[in-house]
Amino acid sequence: MRLGLRAAEVAALSLHDIDWRSGEIVMRAKGGRAGRLPLLADIGEAIASYLRQGRPRTTLREVFLRTLAPIAALGRGGVSDIVLRACVRAGIAPSERTGFDRRWPARWSPSACPCPR
């Protein structure tokens, strides 16, 4: 949420899109555009932890995978479901009909933001 990514952009993230040395993520945006975003330290640590301890062993290049057989890339619906469950646990209840507004983080004031920056 903090980077304002769409679920499809997160689902499409592959291992070669993470530039650990420069601290950047290459994102393939809507319309085929590509851009670079900063790999924030806590996000990088969380991804590295997932890759070491949570990600199933496979030759698939997508970062985020289903954990149940058959092992496959996590789709945008799976990403959205995970985000929805995390929001509910955090006490944030966005409407399922309207979806998530990826611009929310930019509009939150630091005191109103429910997630750490």
N, C-alpha and C positions, 0 to 999 in steps of 0.2 A: 504494500500500500504506500509505503514511504516514497518509492520512486515513481509512482503513478503508472505502473505497467498494466496492460490488459492481460486477462487470463490467457489468451492465445499467445501473447508474447512470452509469458512465463513458461507455458507448455512447450513452446518451440525452442527454448534455450538449450543449446548443445554444449558439450564439454569444450569444444574449440572456441566457443563464444566468450569464455572467461579468460581474461588476460591477467593472471595473478601478479605478474611483474609490474605492470603499469597500474594495477588496481582499477581495471575497467571491465565492463561487460558490453559486448557488442549485441545490440538488440535489433532484431528484424521486425520493423514496425509495419503497421497496416499500410497496404499499398506497395509493399516490397522495399520500402526505404530501410536503410540501416543507419544506426546511430550508436554512439558510445555514451555510456552512463558510468558514473563513478561506482566502484564496488566498495560500498561502505564497509568499514571494518567489521561491524557486528554481523552484517549480512554475509560477508566473505567467510567469517568464522562459522556461521550456521551452515552455509553450503559445504564448506570443507568437512565439517563434522558429519553431515548427512552423507557425503561421498565416501567417507572412511567407515562409518558405522551403520548407516541406515539404508543406503542404496543397494539393491540386489546386485550380485556379481553378474555381469553380462557384457556383451560386446556392443550393445546399443550405445549411441553417442548422445542421446538426449539426457539432460541432467536429471529431470524428475521422472520417475517411473512408477508404474503401479506396483504394489507390493504383493498382490495376489496373482496367482497364475491365471492366464498366461502373462508373464512379465512383458510389458510393452510401455511405450511412452505414455505419460499421463496427459490426457487431453485437456482442453480448456474447461470442459465441464467438471472434470476432476479437480482442477485448480480452483474453480469457483466454489465447489462444494467445501473444499478445505478452508478457504477464506471465510465462507459463511459460518462454518462451525467455530472457527477461531473468533470471529466477531461476536457470536452468541456467547461464547465463554467469557469474552471481555466485557459483556454487557452492552454491546453495540448491536442493534437490530435493524439493519437496512432491509428495505422491502425486497422480497424476492422478485416481485414483478418489475420493479424499476432497475434492479441490479445495483452494481456498485458504481459510484461516480469516481473515476480515477483522478479527478481533480480535487477530491476532498482534502488530501494532505496539504495542498497549497493554500487552501482556504481556512484551515484550522489555525486558531491562535495557539501559541505554545502552551498556554495554560489550559486550553480546551482539548488539546490533542490527547487521545487515550493511549497512544503508543509512544515509546521513547524516541527521541530524535538523535 
